[in-house]
Every structure is written in C-alpha cells, then in structure tokens.
Amino acid sequence: MTRLVFLPLALAGFGLFFAPLWFQFQSLPLALLGGILGAWLFYAWARRLLARGPAPWALERLALRLLYRRGSTDPAELARLGGIPEPQAREVLDGLVRRGLAQKERGRYRR
C-alpha cells in the first residue's frame, strides 16, 4: 500500500519542479530527477514517522473521544482502535484517571 503512494508523489514533485521551467525543454530531465528525489525523500520521512506509531497525545485524544462518545471504554477497545498493545492502552487510560479526566470502575474506564 505505501508503495502506491510513491508514484503520485513523484508526479506531484515533477509538476512542482517542471512548472517554473516550463519554457526550457532542456530542463525536463532535471525536473524529472528533482520530482523523483523529492518524492523519495518524502516517502522515507513518512515511513519513519509511521514506524514510530501514534504519538502519546494522539492516543490520549482517542481515549477521550471514546470516553465522551460512548460513555466508557476498556483497554482492549483502545488497543484495537489505536493499533497499540493492550498494556500501553491501559497505561494511557490510567494516566487519564490520575489527571482526573476519567474514572475506573470494574475494569472499564468512564468519563
């Protein structure tokens, strides 16, 4: 799936490099090379970013959204939706409890 992103990025980069050089045909190879290089750099950056997983603030926001929309949640549900292990989801929810943003009752977390 992530490899499918590379071609549109290369085409967008080509367009960005080619647009200022529109009237100079000899700069076409330079525009192609610049577009491919720009797309590759963006692709590498995005892969590194996705490999790190969701940021802690994003997990807290997801947990709060679950709590306020559904009224309660459990670590398994947060882990499934956040794509993280269940112990990490439990840690996020316990952090919300410590700050007074949620309450824990019988294994479930409420707002």
Backbone atoms as SQL, in Angstrom:
CREATE TABLE atoms (id INTEGER PRIMARY KEY, chain TEXT, resi INTEGER, resn TEXT, atom TEXT, x REAL, y REAL, z REAL);
INSERT INTO atoms VALUES
  (1, 'A', 1, 'MET', 'N', 0.818, -1.194, 0.000),
  (2, 'A', 1, 'MET', 'CA', 0.000, 0.000, 0.000),
  (3, 'A', 1, 'MET', 'C', 0.861, 1.256, 0.000),
  (4, 'A', 2, 'THR', 'N', 1.899, 1.296, 0.852),
  (5, 'A', 2, 'THR', 'CA', 2.691, 2.517, 0.932),
  (6, 'A', 2, 'THR', 'C', 3.492, 2.742, -0.339),
  (7, 'A', 3, 'ARG', 'N', 3.773, 1.689, -1.090),
  (8, 'A', 3, 'ARG', 'CA', 4.494, 1.870, -2.350),
  (9, 'A', 3, 'ARG', 'C', 3.619, 2.523, -3.413),
  (10, 'A', 4, 'LEU', 'N', 2.322, 2.382, -3.278),
  (11, 'A', 4, 'LEU', 'CA', 1.409, 3.027, -4.221),
  (12, 'A', 4, 'LEU', 'C', 1.434, 4.542, -4.076),
  (13, 'A', 5, 'VAL', 'N', 1.870, 5.014, -2.937),
  (14, 'A', 5, 'VAL', 'CA', 1.936, 6.451, -2.687),
  (15, 'A', 5, 'VAL', 'C', 3.094, 7.081, -3.448),
  (16, 'A', 6, 'PHE', 'N', 4.114, 6.312, -3.772),
  (17, 'A', 6, 'PHE', 'CA', 5.331, 6.857, -4.366),
  (18, 'A', 6, 'PHE', 'C', 5.082, 7.477, -5.742),
  (19, 'A', 7, 'LEU', 'N', 4.307, 6.854, -6.592),
  (20, 'A', 7, 'LEU', 'CA', 4.076, 7.367, -7.942),
  (21, 'A', 7, 'LEU', 'C', 3.357, 8.719, -7.940),
  (22, 'A', 8, 'PRO', 'N', 2.251, 8.886, -7.209),
  (23, 'A', 8, 'PRO', 'CA', 1.638, 10.220, -7.181),
  (24, 'A', 8, 'PRO', 'C', 2.560, 11.291, -6.595),
  (25, 'A', 9, 'LEU', 'N', 3.364, 10.901, -5.611),
  (26, 'A', 9, 'LEU', 'CA', 4.308, 11.862, -5.046),
  (27, 'A', 9, 'LEU', 'C', 5.346, 12.270, -6.086),
  (28, 'A', 10, 'ALA', 'N', 5.836, 11.312, -6.848),
  (29, 'A', 10, 'ALA', 'CA', 6.823, 11.621, -7.882),
  (30, 'A', 10, 'ALA', 'C', 6.214, 12.523, -8.949),
  (31, 'A', 11, 'LEU', 'N', 4.985, 12.261, -9.335),
  (32, 'A', 11, 'LEU', 'CA', 4.324, 13.100, -10.333),
  (33, 'A', 11, 'LEU', 'C', 4.083, 14.517, -9.807),
  (34, 'A', 12, 'ALA', 'N', 3.696, 14.624, -8.532),
  (35, 'A', 12, 'ALA', 'CA', 3.497, 15.945, -7.940),
  (36, 'A', 12, 'ALA', 'C', 4.820, 16.696, -7.858),
  (37, 'A', 13, 'GLY', 'N', 5.874, 15.999, -7.460),
  (38, 'A', 13, 'GLY', 'CA', 7.190, 16.631, -7.411),
  (39, 'A', 13, 'GLY', 'C', 7.653, 17.055, -8.789),
  (40, 'A', 14, 'PHE', 'N', 7.396, 16.232, -9.788),
  (41, 'A', 14, 'PHE', 'CA', 7.753, 16.584, -11.162),
  (42, 'A', 14, 'PHE', 'C', 7.032, 17.859, -11.580),
  (43, 'A', 15, 'GLY', 'N', 5.743, 17.931, -11.268),
  (44, 'A', 15, 'GLY', 'CA', 4.989, 19.122, -11.624),
  (45, 'A', 15, 'GLY', 'C', 5.523, 20.369, -10.937),
  (46, 'A', 16, 'LEU', 'N', 5.892, 20.224, -9.666),
  (47, 'A', 16, 'LEU', 'CA', 6.427, 21.375, -8.944),
  (48, 'A', 16, 'LEU', 'C', 7.775, 21.826, -9.493),
  (49, 'A', 17, 'PHE', 'N', 8.598, 20.868, -9.916),
  (50, 'A', 17, 'PHE', 'CA', 9.899, 21.234, -10.465),
  (51, 'A', 17, 'PHE', 'C', 9.782, 21.705, -11.915),
  (52, 'A', 18, 'PHE', 'N', 8.820, 21.166, -12.657),
  (53, 'A', 18, 'PHE', 'CA', 8.711, 21.476, -14.078),
  (54, 'A', 18, 'PHE', 'C', 7.988, 22.800, -14.330),
  (55, 'A', 19, 'ALA', 'N', 7.060, 23.164, -13.440),
  (56, 'A', 19, 'ALA', 'CA', 6.267, 24.374, -13.650),
  (57, 'A', 19, 'ALA', 'C', 7.118, 25.632, -13.821),
  (58, 'A', 20, 'PRO', 'N', 8.115, 25.889, -12.965),
  (59, 'A', 20, 'PRO', 'CA', 8.910, 27.100, -13.173),
  (60, 'A', 20, 'PRO', 'C', 9.802, 27.035, -14.413),
  (61, 'A', 21, 'LEU', 'N', 10.059, 25.830, -14.904),
  (62, 'A', 21, 'LEU', 'CA', 10.967, 25.655, -16.033),
  (63, 'A', 21, 'LEU', 'C', 10.204, 25.330, -17.320),
  (64, 'A', 22, 'TRP', 'N', 8.960, 25.724, -17.406),
  (65, 'A', 22, 'TRP', 'CA', 8.043, 25.348, -18.470),
  (66, 'A', 22, 'TRP', 'C', 8.589, 25.624, -19.867),
  (67, 'A', 23, 'PHE', 'N', 9.242, 26.753, -20.055),
  (68, 'A', 23, 'PHE', 'CA', 9.671, 27.157, -21.388),
  (69, 'A', 23, 'PHE', 'C', 11.069, 26.673, -21.743),
  (70, 'A', 24, 'GLN', 'N', 11.680, 25.866, -20.929),
  (71, 'A', 24, 'GLN', 'CA', 13.028, 25.373, -21.215),
  (72, 'A', 24, 'GLN', 'C', 12.975, 23.850, -21.322),
  (73, 'A', 25, 'PHE', 'N', 12.960, 23.337, -22.531),
  (74, 'A', 25, 'PHE', 'CA', 12.831, 21.895, -22.749),
  (75, 'A', 25, 'PHE', 'C', 14.026, 21.130, -22.180),
  (76, 'A', 26, 'GLN', 'N', 15.207, 21.727, -22.223),
  (77, 'A', 26, 'GLN', 'CA', 16.386, 21.010, -21.752),
  (78, 'A', 26, 'GLN', 'C', 16.350, 20.780, -20.234),
  (79, 'A', 27, 'SER', 'N', 15.475, 21.435, -19.518),
  (80, 'A', 27, 'SER', 'CA', 15.399, 21.224, -18.073),
  (81, 'A', 27, 'SER', 'C', 14.424, 20.101, -17.693),
  (82, 'A', 28, 'LEU', 'N', 13.841, 19.419, -18.659),
  (83, 'A', 28, 'LEU', 'CA', 12.940, 18.306, -18.381),
  (84, 'A', 28, 'LEU', 'C', 13.616, 17.196, -17.573),
  (85, 'A', 29, 'PRO', 'N', 14.826, 16.734, -17.932),
  (86, 'A', 29, 'PRO', 'CA', 15.467, 15.693, -17.108),
  (87, 'A', 29, 'PRO', 'C', 15.723, 16.165, -15.680),
  (88, 'A', 30, 'LEU', 'N', 16.083, 17.431, -15.515),
  (89, 'A', 30, 'LEU', 'CA', 16.307, 17.966, -14.174),
  (90, 'A', 30, 'LEU', 'C', 15.001, 17.966, -13.375),
  (91, 'A', 31, 'ALA', 'N', 13.902, 18.329, -14.021),
  (92, 'A', 31, 'ALA', 'CA', 12.610, 18.329, -13.340),
  (93, 'A', 31, 'ALA', 'C', 12.200, 16.904, -12.957),
  (94, 'A', 32, 'LEU', 'N', 12.423, 15.949, -13.836),
  (95, 'A', 32, 'LEU', 'CA', 12.101, 14.547, -13.516),
  (96, 'A', 32, 'LEU', 'C', 12.933, 14.049, -12.347),
  (97, 'A', 33, 'LEU', 'N', 14.222, 14.322, -12.391),
  (98, 'A', 33, 'LEU', 'CA', 15.111, 13.884, -11.318),
  (99, 'A', 33, 'LEU', 'C', 14.725, 14.550, -9.995),
  (100, 'A', 34, 'GLY', 'N', 14.437, 15.850, -10.038),
  (101, 'A', 34, 'GLY', 'CA', 14.023, 16.554, -8.823),
  (102, 'A', 34, 'GLY', 'C', 12.718, 16.026, -8.266),
  (103, 'A', 35, 'GLY', 'N', 11.770, 15.716, -9.130),
  (104, 'A', 35, 'GLY', 'CA', 10.494, 15.164, -8.677),
  (105, 'A', 35, 'GLY', 'C', 10.643, 13.804, -8.028),
  (106, 'A', 36, 'ILE', 'N', 11.445, 12.949, -8.646),
  (107, 'A', 36, 'ILE', 'CA', 11.661, 11.614, -8.077),
  (108, 'A', 36, 'ILE', 'C', 12.417, 11.698, -6.763),
  (109, 'A', 37, 'LEU', 'N', 13.433, 12.549, -6.706),
  (110, 'A', 37, 'LEU', 'CA', 14.190, 12.716, -5.470),
  (111, 'A', 37, 'LEU', 'C', 13.312, 13.277, -4.357),
  (112, 'A', 38, 'GLY', 'N', 12.504, 14.289, -4.663),
  (113, 'A', 38, 'GLY', 'CA', 11.604, 14.855, -3.659),
  (114, 'A', 38, 'GLY', 'C', 10.592, 13.837, -3.163),
  (115, 'A', 39, 'ALA', 'N', 10.053, 13.043, -4.074),
  (116, 'A', 39, 'ALA', 'CA', 9.082, 12.018, -3.684),
  (117, 'A', 39, 'ALA', 'C', 9.741, 10.954, -2.816),
  (118, 'A', 40, 'TRP', 'N', 10.947, 10.553, -3.164),
  (119, 'A', 40, 'TRP', 'CA', 11.651, 9.537, -2.370),
  (120, 'A', 40, 'TRP', 'C', 11.935, 10.058, -0.960),
  (121, 'A', 41, 'LEU', 'N', 12.369, 11.308, -0.837),
  (122, 'A', 41, 'LEU', 'CA', 12.651, 11.881, 0.483),
  (123, 'A', 41, 'LEU', 'C', 11.381, 11.954, 1.330),
  (124, 'A', 42, 'PHE', 'N', 10.271, 12.370, 0.726),
  (125, 'A', 42, 'PHE', 'CA', 9.014, 12.431, 1.467),
  (126, 'A', 42, 'PHE', 'C', 8.552, 11.033, 1.873),
  (127, 'A', 43, 'TYR', 'N', 8.694, 10.071, 0.985),
  (128, 'A', 43, 'TYR', 'CA', 8.303, 8.691, 1.267),
  (129, 'A', 43, 'TYR', 'C', 9.117, 8.120, 2.427),
  (130, 'A', 44, 'ALA', 'N', 10.438, 8.360, 2.423),
  (131, 'A', 44, 'ALA', 'CA', 11.305, 7.870, 3.501),
  (132, 'A', 44, 'ALA', 'C', 10.926, 8.522, 4.831),
  (133, 'A', 45, 'TRP', 'N', 10.638, 9.830, 4.796),
  (134, 'A', 45, 'TRP', 'CA', 10.248, 10.533, 6.015),
  (135, 'A', 45, 'TRP', 'C', 8.925, 9.987, 6.553),
  (136, 'A', 46, 'ALA', 'N', 7.956, 9.765, 5.684),
  (137, 'A', 46, 'ALA', 'CA', 6.651, 9.260, 6.107),
  (138, 'A', 46, 'ALA', 'C', 6.756, 7.844, 6.674),
  (139, 'A', 47, 'ARG', 'N', 7.602, 7.003, 6.081),
  (140, 'A', 47, 'ARG', 'CA', 7.776, 5.641, 6.611),
  (141, 'A', 47, 'ARG', 'C', 8.366, 5.661, 8.009),
  (142, 'A', 48, 'ARG', 'N', 9.359, 6.535, 8.243),
  (143, 'A', 48, 'ARG', 'CA', 9.950, 6.648, 9.585),
  (144, 'A', 48, 'ARG', 'C', 8.913, 7.135, 10.583),
  (145, 'A', 49, 'LEU', 'N', 8.098, 8.079, 10.164),
  (146, 'A', 49, 'LEU', 'CA', 7.073, 8.625, 11.040),
  (147, 'A', 49, 'LEU', 'C', 6.034, 7.561, 11.403),
  (148, 'A', 50, 'LEU', 'N', 5.605, 6.782, 10.431),
  (149, 'A', 50, 'LEU', 'CA', 4.615, 5.731, 10.690),
  (150, 'A', 50, 'LEU', 'C', 5.189, 4.577, 11.499),
  (151, 'A', 51, 'ALA', 'N', 6.488, 4.324, 11.384),
  (152, 'A', 51, 'ALA', 'CA', 7.113, 3.225, 12.120),
  (153, 'A', 51, 'ALA', 'C', 7.140, 3.508, 13.619),
  (154, 'A', 52, 'ARG', 'N', 7.140, 4.767, 14.003),
  (155, 'A', 52, 'ARG', 'CA', 7.165, 5.115, 15.427),
  (156, 'A', 52, 'ARG', 'C', 5.842, 4.844, 16.116),
  (157, 'A', 53, 'GLY', 'N', 4.768, 4.783, 15.367),
  (158, 'A', 53, 'GLY', 'CA', 3.455, 4.565, 15.958),
  (159, 'A', 53, 'GLY', 'C', 2.814, 5.877, 16.365),
  (160, 'A', 54, 'PRO', 'N', 1.625, 5.800, 16.916),
  (161, 'A', 54, 'PRO', 'CA', 0.907, 7.025, 17.279),
  (162, 'A', 54, 'PRO', 'C', 1.586, 7.759, 18.434),
  (163, 'A', 55, 'ALA', 'N', 1.486, 9.070, 18.421),
  (164, 'A', 55, 'ALA', 'CA', 2.053, 9.898, 19.479),
  (165, 'A', 55, 'ALA', 'C', 1.218, 9.745, 20.751),
  (166, 'A', 56, 'PRO', 'N', 1.839, 9.955, 21.912),
  (167, 'A', 56, 'PRO', 'CA', 1.073, 9.822, 23.173),
  (168, 'A', 56, 'PRO', 'C', -0.133, 10.747, 23.232),
  (169, 'A', 57, 'TRP', 'N', 0.004, 11.974, 22.758),
  (170, 'A', 57, 'TRP', 'CA', -1.137, 12.896, 22.807),
  (171, 'A', 57, 'TRP', 'C', -2.266, 12.414, 21.903),
  (172, 'A', 58, 'ALA', 'N', -1.931, 11.751, 20.788),
  (173, 'A', 58, 'ALA', 'CA', -2.959, 11.237, 19.887),
  (174, 'A', 58, 'ALA', 'C', -3.722, 10.080, 20.537),
  (175, 'A', 59, 'LEU', 'N', -3.003, 9.247, 21.293),
  (176, 'A', 59, 'LEU', 'CA', -3.677, 8.146, 21.992),
  (177, 'A', 59, 'LEU', 'C', -4.597, 8.682, 23.087),
  (178, 'A', 60, 'GLU', 'N', -4.136, 9.719, 23.795),
  (179, 'A', 60, 'GLU', 'CA', -4.992, 10.309, 24.824),
  (180, 'A', 60, 'GLU', 'C', -6.238, 10.932, 24.206),
  (181, 'A', 61, 'ARG', 'N', -6.069, 11.583, 23.084),
  (182, 'A', 61, 'ARG', 'CA', -7.220, 12.188, 22.418),
  (183, 'A', 61, 'ARG', 'C', -8.216, 11.115, 21.954),
  (184, 'A', 62, 'LEU', 'N', -7.680, 10.014, 21.415),
  (185, 'A', 62, 'LEU', 'CA', -8.550, 8.913, 21.001),
  (186, 'A', 62, 'LEU', 'C', -9.294, 8.340, 22.196),
  (187, 'A', 63, 'ALA', 'N', -8.589, 8.173, 23.321),
  (188, 'A', 63, 'ALA', 'CA', -9.236, 7.639, 24.530),
  (189, 'A', 63, 'ALA', 'C', -10.327, 8.586, 25.025),
  (190, 'A', 64, 'LEU', 'N', -10.042, 9.883, 25.040),
  (191, 'A', 64, 'LEU', 'CA', -11.052, 10.842, 25.482),
  (192, 'A', 64, 'LEU', 'C', -12.252, 10.866, 24.544),
  (193, 'A', 65, 'ARG', 'N', -11.994, 10.737, 23.264),
  (194, 'A', 65, 'ARG', 'CA', -13.102, 10.695, 22.303),
  (195, 'A', 65, 'ARG', 'C', -13.982, 9.476, 22.555),
  (196, 'A', 66, 'LEU', 'N', -13.349, 8.328, 22.813),
  (197, 'A', 66, 'LEU', 'CA', -14.132, 7.126, 23.127),
  (198, 'A', 66, 'LEU', 'C', -14.950, 7.319, 24.398),
  (199, 'A', 67, 'LEU', 'N', -14.305, 7.900, 25.406),
  (200, 'A', 67, 'LEU', 'CA', -15.000, 8.096, 26.676),
  (201, 'A', 67, 'LEU', 'C', -16.190, 9.029, 26.532),
  (202, 'A', 68, 'TYR', 'N', -16.038, 10.098, 25.792),
  (203, 'A', 68, 'TYR', 'CA', -17.124, 11.068, 25.697),
  (204, 'A', 68, 'TYR', 'C', -18.198, 10.664, 24.691),
  (205, 'A', 69, 'ARG', 'N', -17.845, 9.896, 23.700),
  (206, 'A', 69, 'ARG', 'CA', -18.868, 9.461, 22.738),
  (207, 'A', 69, 'ARG', 'C', -19.643, 8.250, 23.228),
  (208, 'A', 70, 'ARG', 'N', -18.925, 7.301, 23.830),
  (209, 'A', 70, 'ARG', 'CA', -19.572, 6.047, 24.236),
  (210, 'A', 70, 'ARG', 'C', -19.884, 5.994, 25.719),
  (211, 'A', 71, 'GLY', 'N', -19.285, 6.878, 26.492),
  (212, 'A', 71, 'GLY', 'CA', -19.527, 6.877, 27.935),
  (213, 'A', 71, 'GLY', 'C', -18.511, 6.068, 28.700),
  (214, 'A', 72, 'SER', 'N', -18.009, 4.992, 28.088),
  (215, 'A', 72, 'SER', 'CA', -16.987, 4.172, 28.737),
  (216, 'A', 72, 'SER', 'C', -16.212, 3.400, 27.675),
  (217, 'A', 73, 'THR', 'N', -15.070, 2.895, 28.096),
  (218, 'A', 73, 'THR', 'CA', -14.244, 2.082, 27.205),
  (219, 'A', 73, 'THR', 'C', -13.381, 1.159, 28.049),
  (220, 'A', 74, 'ASP', 'N', -12.723, 0.244, 27.402),
  (221, 'A', 74, 'ASP', 'CA', -11.770, -0.625, 28.091),
  (222, 'A', 74, 'ASP', 'C', -10.456, -0.643, 27.305),
  (223, 'A', 75, 'PRO', 'N', -9.386, -1.114, 27.926),
  (224, 'A', 75, 'PRO', 'CA', -8.082, -1.099, 27.251),
  (225, 'A', 75, 'PRO', 'C', -8.057, -1.896, 25.945),
  (226, 'A', 76, 'ALA', 'N', -8.816, -2.975, 25.874),
  (227, 'A', 76, 'ALA', 'CA', -8.824, -3.792, 24.653),
  (228, 'A', 76, 'ALA', 'C', -9.377, -2.996, 23.469),
  (229, 'A', 77, 'GLU', 'N', -10.419, -2.219, 23.719),
  (230, 'A', 77, 'GLU', 'CA', -11.023, -1.430, 22.650),
  (231, 'A', 77, 'GLU', 'C', -10.080, -0.319, 22.181),
  (232, 'A', 78, 'LEU', 'N', -9.440, 0.360, 23.140),
  (233, 'A', 78, 'LEU', 'CA', -8.482, 1.407, 22.783),
  (234, 'A', 78, 'LEU', 'C', -7.290, 0.816, 22.043),
  (235, 'A', 79, 'ALA', 'N', -6.834, -0.355, 22.475),
  (236, 'A', 79, 'ALA', 'CA', -5.708, -1.009, 21.802),
  (237, 'A', 79, 'ALA', 'C', -6.066, -1.370, 20.364),
  (238, 'A', 80, 'ARG', 'N', -7.266, -1.863, 20.159),
  (239, 'A', 80, 'ARG', 'CA', -7.697, -2.247, 18.811),
  (240, 'A', 80, 'ARG', 'C', -7.807, -1.027, 17.897),
  (241, 'A', 81, 'LEU', 'N', -8.407, 0.040, 18.387),
  (242, 'A', 81, 'LEU', 'CA', -8.590, 1.237, 17.566),
  (243, 'A', 81, 'LEU', 'C', -7.298, 2.027, 17.375),
  (244, 'A', 82, 'GLY', 'N', -6.413, 1.996, 18.373),
  (245, 'A', 82, 'GLY', 'CA', -5.166, 2.749, 18.292),
  (246, 'A', 82, 'GLY', 'C', -4.027, 1.980, 17.656),
  (247, 'A', 83, 'GLY', 'N', -4.199, 0.667, 17.475),
  (248, 'A', 83, 'GLY', 'CA', -3.140, -0.144, 16.885),
  (249, 'A', 83, 'GLY', 'C', -1.932, -0.290, 17.805),
  (250, 'A', 84, 'ILE', 'N', -2.198, -0.393, 19.096),
  (251, 'A', 84, 'ILE', 'CA', -1.129, -0.496, 20.088),
  (252, 'A', 84, 'ILE', 'C', -1.379, -1.722, 20.957),
  (253, 'A', 85, 'PRO', 'N', -0.369, -2.166, 21.712),
  (254, 'A', 85, 'PRO', 'CA', -0.592, -3.295, 22.630),
  (255, 'A', 85, 'PRO', 'C', -1.516, -2.892, 23.788),
  (256, 'A', 86, 'GLU', 'N', -2.185, -3.868, 24.346),
  (257, 'A', 86, 'GLU', 'CA', -3.144, -3.590, 25.425),
  (258, 'A', 86, 'GLU', 'C', -2.497, -2.986, 26.674),
  (259, 'A', 87, 'PRO', 'N', -1.297, -3.413, 27.091),
  (260, 'A', 87, 'PRO', 'CA', -0.685, -2.755, 28.258),
  (261, 'A', 87, 'PRO', 'C', -0.437, -1.259, 28.045),
  (262, 'A', 88, 'GLN', 'N', -0.078, -0.877, 26.841),
  (263, 'A', 88, 'GLN', 'CA', 0.132, 0.537, 26.548),
  (264, 'A', 88, 'GLN', 'C', -1.206, 1.295, 26.595),
  (265, 'A', 89, 'ALA', 'N', -2.264, 0.666, 26.124),
  (266, 'A', 89, 'ALA', 'CA', -3.591, 1.288, 26.180),
  (267, 'A', 89, 'ALA', 'C', -4.027, 1.465, 27.630),
  (268, 'A', 90, 'ARG', 'N', -3.746, 0.464, 28.460),
  (269, 'A', 90, 'ARG', 'CA', -4.096, 0.555, 29.883),
  (270, 'A', 90, 'ARG', 'C', -3.317, 1.700, 30.542),
  (271, 'A', 91, 'GLU', 'N', -2.067, 1.858, 30.145),
  (272, 'A', 91, 'GLU', 'CA', -1.227, 2.940, 30.672),
  (273, 'A', 91, 'GLU', 'C', -1.812, 4.314, 30.317),
  (274, 'A', 92, 'VAL', 'N', -2.252, 4.457, 29.088),
  (275, 'A', 92, 'VAL', 'CA', -2.856, 5.725, 28.648),
  (276, 'A', 92, 'VAL', 'C', -4.112, 6.016, 29.457),
  (277, 'A', 93, 'LEU', 'N', -4.974, 5.024, 29.624),
  (278, 'A', 93, 'LEU', 'CA', -6.211, 5.226, 30.368),
  (279, 'A', 93, 'LEU', 'C', -5.943, 5.504, 31.847),
  (280, 'A', 94, 'ASP', 'N', -4.946, 4.819, 32.439),
  (281, 'A', 94, 'ASP', 'CA', -4.599, 5.091, 33.833),
  (282, 'A', 94, 'ASP', 'C', -4.055, 6.504, 33.993),
  (283, 'A', 95, 'GLY', 'N', -3.343, 7.002, 32.985),
  (284, 'A', 95, 'GLY', 'CA', -2.858, 8.381, 33.024),
  (285, 'A', 95, 'GLY', 'C', -4.015, 9.378, 33.041),
  (286, 'A', 96, 'LEU', 'N', -5.066, 9.073, 32.294),
  (287, 'A', 96, 'LEU', 'CA', -6.250, 9.935, 32.309),
  (288, 'A', 96, 'LEU', 'C', -6.936, 9.899, 33.672),
  (289, 'A', 97, 'VAL', 'N', -6.932, 8.737, 34.308),
  (290, 'A', 97, 'VAL', 'CA', -7.528, 8.607, 35.643),
  (291, 'A', 97, 'VAL', 'C', -6.722, 9.429, 36.647),
  (292, 'A', 98, 'ARG', 'N', -5.395, 9.350, 36.577),
  (293, 'A', 98, 'ARG', 'CA', -4.546, 10.106, 37.504),
  (294, 'A', 98, 'ARG', 'C', -4.756, 11.615, 37.379),
  (295, 'A', 99, 'ARG', 'N', -5.057, 12.078, 36.197),
  (296, 'A', 99, 'ARG', 'CA', -5.263, 13.516, 35.991),
  (297, 'A', 99, 'ARG', 'C', -6.714, 13.946, 36.209),
  (298, 'A', 100, 'GLY', 'N', -7.566, 13.002, 36.565),
  (299, 'A', 100, 'GLY', 'CA', -8.951, 13.338, 36.863),
  (300, 'A', 100, 'GLY', 'C', -9.842, 13.483, 35.637),
  (301, 'A', 101, 'LEU', 'N', -9.396, 12.988, 34.480),
  (302, 'A', 101, 'LEU', 'CA', -10.191, 13.089, 33.260),
  (303, 'A', 101, 'LEU', 'C', -11.062, 11.861, 33.021),
  (304, 'A', 102, 'ALA', 'N', -10.855, 10.823, 33.813),
  (305, 'A', 102, 'ALA', 'CA', -11.641, 9.584, 33.679),
  (306, 'A', 102, 'ALA', 'C', -11.719, 8.913, 35.047),
  (307, 'A', 103, 'GLN', 'N', -12.628, 7.949, 35.157),
  (308, 'A', 103, 'GLN', 'CA', -12.774, 7.158, 36.372),
  (309, 'A', 103, 'GLN', 'C', -12.719, 5.687, 36.000),
  (310, 'A', 104, 'LYS', 'N', -12.154, 4.891, 36.902),
  (311, 'A', 104, 'LYS', 'CA', -12.051, 3.458, 36.640),
  (312, 'A', 104, 'LYS', 'C', -13.052, 2.722, 37.521),
  (313, 'A', 105, 'GLU', 'N', -13.896, 1.893, 36.879),
  (314, 'A', 105, 'GLU', 'CA', -14.879, 1.095, 37.602),
  (315, 'A', 105, 'GLU', 'C', -14.920, -0.310, 37.024),
  (316, 'A', 106, 'ARG', 'N', -14.594, -1.292, 37.829),
  (317, 'A', 106, 'ARG', 'CA', -14.661, -2.706, 37.441),
  (318, 'A', 106, 'ARG', 'C', -14.010, -3.011, 36.088),
  (319, 'A', 107, 'GLY', 'N', -12.814, -2.519, 35.876),
  (320, 'A', 107, 'GLY', 'CA', -12.070, -2.836, 34.658),
  (321, 'A', 107, 'GLY', 'C', -12.410, -1.967, 33.462),
  (322, 'A', 108, 'ARG', 'N', -13.421, -1.116, 33.587),
  (323, 'A', 108, 'ARG', 'CA', -13.777, -0.196, 32.495),
  (324, 'A', 108, 'ARG', 'C', -13.477, 1.215, 32.941),
  (325, 'A', 109, 'TYR', 'N', -13.289, 2.049, 31.987),
  (326, 'A', 109, 'TYR', 'CA', -12.976, 3.461, 32.256),
  (327, 'A', 109, 'TYR', 'C', -14.145, 4.306, 31.779),
  (328, 'A', 110, 'ARG', 'N', -14.580, 5.235, 32.670),
  (329, 'A', 110, 'ARG', 'CA', -15.722, 6.105, 32.371),
  (330, 'A', 110, 'ARG', 'C', -15.276, 7.554, 32.409),
  (331, 'A', 111, 'ARG', 'N', -16.090, 8.391, 31.841),
  (332, 'A', 111, 'ARG', 'CA', -15.778, 9.827, 31.915),
  (333, 'A', 111, 'ARG', 'C', -16.274, 10.429, 33.179);
